Every structure is written in structure tokens, then in C-alpha cells.
Amino acid sequence: MNIGEVCTRTVVFTHPDATIYEAAKLMRSRHVGDLVVMNEDSAPVGIITDRDIVLTVVSQNVNPEVITVGDVMGGELIVAKEEDGIWETLQRMRRHGVRRIPVVNGGGSTLVGIFTLDDALELLAEEVNQLANVVKQEQVQEEALRT
């Protein structure tokens, strides 16, 4: 299974010249904790999180109406290609200390989704549930053999 099969395909995005105030309003209205930052060619160039806003704007008492997303977003954008494996992507996320990773097409220029730590936990929970169902089914089959 690859990351393109499990990533969230609906991604909320913004542009580097949007103000932090606009970004925060967008996050609130769309109920998300991050925005992928896209350039004028619609290629992902960064990511901004609610945590970024708190640590670099709110806690520093900076006016969110004058500072832009481009001023706050991190440096190098870490991405996963949609054909990358889940384990490979999780290792990349751990290595770079990120909880969210944009997923791009094979060429790397088109955003196709986003994969988050929450997505990984949901996937893991589904897998554990499947394992529990195996045990349960085994018990049902054993009971059927006894009758």
C-alpha cells in the first residue's frame, strides 16, 4: 500500500502573500490545523500550522494583519510522492520532526493530498481492529466445531 492510497485528498491551501490573519480565519472556517502553501504555479512550496502561528506571531505579539504566511512558514518543504510507501513516509516524517506531509504526484510538482499523524493513527487503529477480528472469527469457528 502506498501513501497516495491513504492520504487525505481534500487539502486546504493558501498563498505566501496571504496574511496570518487570513490564514487563521481560513483554518478556523475549514476546521483544519494546517494549510499547504502554494505558489503562483499551484505547486506546494510550504506548510503553515496553527502551532506556527501561535509560536511566531501570537506569542511574539506580532500584528497578524501585516505579517504574511511566507514570512512564517518553514524553510524546506518535506513532501512524499504518492507512490512512496507508508512506512517510508512515516520514517521521513519522524526524521524531519513533522506531523503533516504534503503528498505530490510522481513529478513532484502537483499536490495530490496530505498525510498527517492523525491519518497514521487512524490507519493503525483499523489494522489493529482487523487483527482483533481475526481472533474473534477464530473463536467463532472453534465454537462451531464443538457443536
URGIHU-V971685 format. One record per helix or strand. SS is the DSSP state (a for helix, b for strand). FROM is the first residue (numbers start at 1). TO is the last residue. If there is no record, write none. Layout:
ss=<SS,SS>
from=<FROM,FROM>
to=<TO,TO>
This chain:
ss=<b,a,b,b,b,a,b,b,a,b,a,b,b,a,b,b,a>
from=<2,3,8,13,19,20,34,44,50,68,69,79,85,86,100,111,117>
to=<2,6,8,15,19,30,38,49,58,68,72,81,85,96,104,116,146>
